[in-house]
Amino acid sequence: MSAALFTPIPLRDVTVRNRLWVSPLCQYSCEERDGVPNDWHLVHLGSFARGGAGLVMAEATAVVPEGRISPWDTGIWDDAQVQAWRRVTDFIAGQGAVPAIQLAHAGRKASTYREWSGRGTVPAEDGGWTTVAPSPIAFPGYEPPVALDEGGIADVVEAFAAAARRALDAGFAVLEVHAAHGYLLHQFLSPASNVRTDRWGGSLENRARLLLEVTRRVREVAGDGVPVLVRVSATDWIEPAGWTLDESVTVAGWLSEAGADVIDTSTGGLLLASIPVGPGYQVPHAEAIRSGAGIVTTAVGLIADARQAEEIVASGQADAVFAGREFMRDPHFALRAAHELDVDIDYWPVQYRRAPFDARPSLTHAED
Ligand SMILES: Cc1cc2nc3c(=O)[nH]c(=O)nc-3n(C[C@H](O)[C@H](O)[C@H](O)COP(=O)(O)O)c2cc1C
């Protein structure tokens, strides 16, 4: 049988073998606090590639040290990190999946404790730092950030470009700009966190300027062949004071002109909000951006079932689906989805052939 979910999708020079992709998942596991990925990251990301995912997106990876959500985040600002990432990208590509990386700057939501180490902002005496943002408005419960000046904003743009270059050098085949979940680029987009009166604030054009400049520079680095995704939060869920779906559709069109190939559509994260969470609750946002901006779009959020994912792609609500927690529960989610949709795939790991999903209990190899 065939399924829309298992139809390859071409993006510039890259063809992804299916449309069930691993969403970026922060692991907060660089114990040395040096941004260098380690065995945990290799096994975590590698297992999804072995498990049949089409594209495996590495977690929000900071473009500069002060852009880390926590001191334990991965980074892509130095050569040691590039070297370490190569081992991860080699393995993912060796399994036939596409290694992708989410380039990130946390802005005012940086320098925080990971869940199992503390709460709120990490103080300087414990290795924390002063955060930056469009305006000196704190995320509730965190220390206030310092507003970036013109020079600081130019440095952010160049940091994304340099990180993109390093990411390609590290073997990533797809780049994603993280402009969602209340992090720096989203902070510029939303009027709830950006009250600037210069060319970086006020009108939609001004609030979107930084994201567009970053995207243009990342496209320059990526050349013609490498796909660039942008993850957006399509709404702050605090209309009319916050960022809205209508604005997202408009900016998605501008992003397309700036060189983005795919809008990875999430929501929320700028402020605490009441969100009607349920299966596929962000799919309508992806659909609105896909039809409104005419750009390849992905859906994410409580998509944890093969048939649900198939329906989203087959009905044209999105071109591909990202899943996060279901892959963490079962790294072989994609292989299982192929089985449940009765699709023949040629990338079942040969080492695992003796463990098909429909194996009869009596199946044994006497000589082992
Ligand atoms: C442990 C964890 C870490 C996450 N890290 C990131 C991240 O690095 N970047 C990002 O854009 N989203 C991150 N997210 C959000 C997921 O990528 C995804 O959008 C969200 O979990 C909804 O999808 P799901 O219901 O399939 O898990 C994270 C979610 C979880 C649970």
The ligand as an SDF file (V2000), in Angstrom:
LIG
                    3D

 31 33  0  0  0  0  0  0  0  0999 V2000
   11.4870   17.7580   26.1570 C   0  0  0  0  0  0  0  0  0  0  0  0
   11.0490   18.7430   25.1060 C   0  0  0  0  0  0  0  0  0  0  0  0
   12.0000   19.5810   24.5360 C   0  0  0  0  0  0  0  0  0  0  0  0
   11.6300   20.4730   23.5210 C   0  0  0  0  0  0  0  0  0  0  0  0
   12.5870   21.2240   22.9030 N   0  0  0  0  0  0  0  0  0  0  0  0
   12.2580   22.0080   21.8480 C   0  0  0  0  0  0  0  0  0  0  0  0
   13.2500   22.6920   21.0880 C   0  0  0  0  0  0  0  0  0  0  0  0
   14.4470   22.5310   21.3170 O   0  0  0  0  0  0  0  0  0  0  0  0
   12.8390   23.4820   20.0760 N   0  0  0  0  0  0  0  0  0  0  0  0
   11.5220   23.6230   19.7500 C   0  0  0  0  0  0  0  0  0  0  0  0
   11.1920   24.3620   18.8170 O   0  0  0  0  0  0  0  0  0  0  0  0
   10.5610   22.9470   20.4160 N   0  0  0  0  0  0  0  0  0  0  0  0
   10.9080   22.1460   21.4420 C   0  0  0  0  0  0  0  0  0  0  0  0
    9.9370   21.4150   22.0710 N   0  0  0  0  0  0  0  0  0  0  0  0
    8.5920   21.3870   21.4880 C   0  0  0  0  0  0  0  0  0  0  0  0
    8.4920   20.1870   20.5360 C   0  0  0  0  0  0  0  0  0  0  0  0
    9.3900   20.3030   19.4540 O   0  0  0  0  0  0  0  0  0  0  0  0
    7.0660   20.0320   19.9770 C   0  0  0  0  0  0  0  0  0  0  0  0
    6.7640   21.1660   19.2020 O   0  0  0  0  0  0  0  0  0  0  0  0
    6.0400   19.8790   21.0860 C   0  0  0  0  0  0  0  0  0  0  0  0
    6.4780   18.9280   22.0630 O   0  0  0  0  0  0  0  0  0  0  0  0
    4.6920   19.4230   20.5380 C   0  0  0  0  0  0  0  0  0  0  0  0
    4.8210   18.2160   19.8040 O   0  0  0  0  0  0  0  0  0  0  0  0
    4.5020   16.7680   20.4380 P   0  0  0  0  0  0  0  0  0  0  0  0
    3.1090   16.8270   21.0020 O   0  0  0  0  0  0  0  0  0  0  0  0
    4.6420   15.8330   19.2980 O   0  0  0  0  0  0  0  0  0  0  0  0
    5.5220   16.5120   21.5250 O   0  0  0  0  0  0  0  0  0  0  0  0
   10.2800   20.5540   23.1110 C   0  0  0  0  0  0  0  0  0  0  0  0
    9.3200   19.7150   23.7200 C   0  0  0  0  0  0  0  0  0  0  0  0
    9.6920   18.8170   24.6960 C   0  0  0  0  0  0  0  0  0  0  0  0
    8.6560   17.9060   25.2920 C   0  0  0  0  0  0  0  0  0  0  0  0
  1  2  1  0
  2  3  1  0
  2 30  2  0
  3  4  2  0
  4  5  1  0
  4 28  1  0
  5  6  2  0
  6  7  1  0
  6 13  1  0
  7  8  2  0
  7  9  1  0
  9 10  1  0
 10 11  2  0
 10 12  1  0
 12 13  2  0
 13 14  1  0
 14 15  1  0
 14 28  1  0
 15 16  1  0
 16 17  1  0
 16 18  1  0
 18 19  1  0
 18 20  1  0
 20 21  1  0
 20 22  1  0
 22 23  1  0
 23 24  1  0
 24 25  2  0
 24 26  1  0
 24 27  1  0
 28 29  2  0
 29 30  1  0
 30 31  1  0
M  END
$$$$
